Amino acid sequence: MPPELMWLGWSIVLGLVYVLAAAALGTWQRGLKWNVGNRDGDPKPLAGMAARAARANRNFLETFAFFAAATLAVLLAHKSNTWSVMGAQIYFWARVIYLPVYIVGIPYLRTLVWAASFWGILQLLEALL
């Protein structure tokens, strides 16, 4: 299996961790009754860690589409190289770090980690183009 494909697979698993973290913290704040109910009406706004987890989840989804597309394009075009593998690794590990940093609320570090994940995507694009 190409290394980029392995990192794509692990990034999918990581995406599920993001979803579960946001759901767990949202349920913790809004209550189990809300989570298992019909969710009619406007929910109570999330705050603190639950709100940050929801935003981190949305941010993951925003970047993951680009990462997945770039990874698959590199593999389909047979353009895999050291930089594309490193880009996929950097994207994954930066996104691993991003979730707890965002949930805890460390603003400048969060931005640096996001930039590292973005750089990983750029490395995949560099290999492709």
URCORRA-V402806 format. One record per pair of residues at least 12 apart in sequence whose ideal C-beta (glycine too) atoms are under 10 Angstrom apart, sorted by the first residue. I is the first residue (numbers start at 1). J is the second residue. Records with the same first field share a line. If there is no record, write none. Layout:
BEGIN
I: J, J
END
This chain:
BEGIN
2: 71, 74, 75, 78, 80, 84, 85, 88
3: 80, 82, 84, 85, 86, 88, 89
4: 67, 70, 71, 72, 74, 75, 79, 80, 81, 84, 85, 86, 87, 88, 89, 91, 124, 127
5: 71, 72, 74, 75, 80, 88
6: 85, 88, 89, 92
7: 67, 71, 84, 85, 87, 88, 89, 90, 91, 92, 93, 120, 124
8: 64, 67, 68, 70, 71, 72, 75, 88, 91, 92
9: 71, 92
10: 88, 89, 92, 93, 95, 96
11: 60, 63, 64, 67, 68, 71, 88, 91, 92, 95, 96, 117
12: 64, 68
13: 92
14: 60, 64, 91, 92, 93, 95, 96, 98, 99
15: 57, 60, 61, 64, 68, 95
17: 57, 60, 95, 96, 99
18: 53, 54, 56, 57, 58, 59, 60, 61, 64, 95, 98, 99, 102
19: 53, 57, 60, 61
20: 53, 57
21: 49, 50, 52, 53, 54, 56, 57, 99, 100, 102, 103
22: 46, 50, 51, 52, 53, 54, 55, 56, 57, 58, 60, 99, 103
23: 35, 50, 53, 54, 57
24: 50, 53
25: 46, 48, 49, 50, 51, 52, 53, 54, 57, 103
26: 43, 44, 46, 49, 50, 51, 53, 54, 57
27: 50
28: 49, 50, 53
29: 43, 44, 45, 46, 47, 48, 49, 50, 51, 53
30: 43, 44, 45, 46, 50
31: 44
48: 103, 105
49: 102, 103, 104, 105
50: 103
51: 103
52: 99, 101, 102, 103, 104, 105, 110
53: 99, 100, 102, 103
55: 102, 103
56: 95, 98, 99, 100, 101, 102, 103, 110, 114
57: 99, 102
59: 95, 98, 99, 102, 110, 114, 117
60: 95, 98, 99, 102, 117
63: 91, 94, 95, 98, 114, 117, 118, 120, 121
64: 91, 95, 117, 121
66: 91, 118, 121, 122, 124, 125
67: 87, 88, 91, 92, 95, 117, 118, 120, 121, 124
68: 121
69: 121, 124, 125, 128
70: 84, 87, 88, 91, 120, 121, 122, 123, 124, 125, 126, 127, 128, 129
71: 84, 87, 88, 91, 120, 121, 124, 127, 128
72: 124
73: 124, 125, 127, 128, 129
74: 87, 88, 123, 124, 125, 126, 127, 128, 129
75: 124, 128
76: 128
77: 127, 128, 129
79: 124, 126, 127, 128, 129
80: 124, 127, 128
81: 123, 126, 127
82: 123, 127
83: 122, 123, 124, 126, 127
84: 120, 123, 124, 125, 126, 127, 128
85: 123, 124, 127
86: 119, 120, 123, 124, 127
87: 117, 119, 120, 121, 122, 123, 124, 125, 126, 127
88: 120, 121, 123, 124, 127
89: 120, 123
90: 116, 117, 118, 119, 120, 121, 122, 123, 124
91: 116, 117, 118, 119, 120, 121, 122, 123, 124
92: 117, 120
93: 113, 116, 117, 120
94: 112, 113, 114, 115, 116, 117, 118, 119, 120, 121
95: 113, 114, 116, 117, 120
96: 113, 117
97: 109, 110, 112, 113, 114, 116, 117
98: 110, 111, 112, 113, 114, 116, 117
99: 113
100: 113
101: 113, 114
102: 114
END
